[in-house]
Amino acid sequence: MDTPQIQDAPVKPGGTIGPIGTVMAALATPLDEAGAIDTVSLGRLVSHILAGGADGLCPAGSTGEGPLLSRSTRVYLVEAVTACAPPGTPIIPGTVSVNADEALADIEAYAQAGATAVLVPPPFYYPLSDGAVADFYEYLAARSPLPILLYNIPAMTKVSISPSVVSQIAGNATIAGMKDSSRDMEYFSAVASTVRAGVDFDLLTGSDTLLAASLASGGKGTIAASVNFVPGLVSALYSACVSGKPDAQDLQAKLAEVVFACRKPGFPAGWKAALSLAGLCEANMAAPLRPATREATETLRAELESVLGPEWSATTR
């Protein structure tokens, strides 16, 4: 059933749509043994990602363990990423959306920290009707100082943003687009077809294994975990798809093998394990998550070598 209408609050002007990238990293969060942000490794990781051809960074999302970090830590993370990245780089952090006002507090803090847009999942815990989901985003759109990307990740939130809701709110000047991490191409295609022609709305996939299919179905690009590790491969795949090169499917198959290998130790621990093997950051996780076991990490090393070749670590640096 519908949730009660969110109470009115002072309305702030919506954000102006800024640059939204096409190949963006769902940025991992390097942590030291005490659980604090490792700024040295963060700088190294950001440089690696951008040197590999990526054009945007999305900190404090699912891959970045954002829901397990305090707001102050997430804001500090955004400030640190902004300091590492060249001016003009899209920086799109994720909110922890328990309710609309908590999400808005995240957005306002991120705006002060230098973010260019914000990635907003629907509130988790209670089932929400389409009307309730639309109410949530319309409330934020009327008050947000930053452009908003909808974040559909029902495996985590247990709430799906229906294509009809996307169609309803896509014309809002503050709603810049959507990241879909459902791994459901039928859903993705339905969203692409329901957004009205002429509406400025960027549809992005969060599913690395479906990048080629998503681009063919009307997507603009990706915000993906694999961009942390193999940004050159993801960028090459994107370029091959948009230019119609015949090696696109081979590149997609290779990327899928990397993704499948990194999923085996668990999410997001497998990506941290891969980054640690590449010398980009340590495998430390935000509590209560645990890092991949030594056995799982060694299995991952062997699988990555099989996919990327014996010098695989050099290909990721």
FENKA-V935486 format. One record per backbone hydrogen bond with DSSP energy under -0.5 kcal/mol. CO is the residue of the C=O (numbers start at 1). NH is the residue of the N-H. Records with the same first field share a line. If there is no record, write none. Layout:
CO = NH / NH
//
This chain:
22 = 222
23 = 55 / 56
24 = 224
25 = 27 / 58
28 = 30
30 = 38
32 = 35
36 = 32
37 = 39
38 = 42
39 = 43
40 = 44
41 = 45
42 = 46
43 = 47
44 = 48
45 = 49
46 = 50
47 = 51
48 = 52
49 = 54
50 = 53
55 = 90
56 = 25
57 = 92
58 = 27 / 61
59 = 94
61 = 66
62 = 65
65 = 68
66 = 69
70 = 74
71 = 75
72 = 76
73 = 77
74 = 78
75 = 79
76 = 80
77 = 81
78 = 82
79 = 83
80 = 84
81 = 85
86 = 89
90 = 57
91 = 93 / 116 / 117
93 = 119
95 = 97
96 = 98
97 = 124
99 = 103
100 = 104
101 = 105
102 = 106
103 = 107
104 = 108
105 = 109
106 = 110
107 = 111
108 = 112
109 = 113
110 = 114 / 115
111 = 114
116 = 147
117 = 93
118 = 120 / 149
119 = 95 / 121
120 = 151
124 = 126
129 = 133
130 = 134
131 = 135
132 = 136
133 = 137
134 = 138
135 = 139
136 = 140
137 = 141
138 = 142
140 = 143 / 144
146 = 15
147 = 118
148 = 150 / 176 / 177
149 = 120
150 = 152 / 179
151 = 122 / 153
152 = 181
153 = 156 / 157
154 = 158
157 = 125
160 = 162
162 = 165 / 166
163 = 167
164 = 168
165 = 169
166 = 170
169 = 172
172 = 175
174 = 148 / 176
176 = 202
177 = 150
178 = 180 / 204
179 = 152 / 181
180 = 206
183 = 185
184 = 188
185 = 189
186 = 190
187 = 191
188 = 192
189 = 193
190 = 194
191 = 194 / 195
196 = 199
199 = 201
201 = 203
202 = 178 / 204
203 = 220 / 221
204 = 180
205 = 223
206 = 208
207 = 210
208 = 211
210 = 214
211 = 215
212 = 216
213 = 217
214 = 219
215 = 218
221 = 205
222 = 24
224 = 26 / 227
225 = 228 / 229
226 = 230
230 = 234
231 = 235
232 = 236
233 = 237
234 = 238
235 = 239
236 = 240
237 = 241
238 = 242
239 = 243
240 = 244 / 245
241 = 244
245 = 248
247 = 251
248 = 252
249 = 253
250 = 254
251 = 255
252 = 256
253 = 257
254 = 258
255 = 259
256 = 260
257 = 261
258 = 262
259 = 263
260 = 264
261 = 264
263 = 266
266 = 270
268 = 271 / 272
269 = 273
270 = 274
271 = 275
272 = 276
273 = 277
274 = 278
275 = 280 / 281
276 = 279
286 = 289
293 = 297
294 = 298
295 = 299
296 = 300
297 = 301
298 = 302
299 = 303
300 = 304
301 = 305
302 = 306
303 = 307
304 = 308
305 = 309
309 = 312
311 = 314 / 315
312 = 316
313 = 316 / 317
//
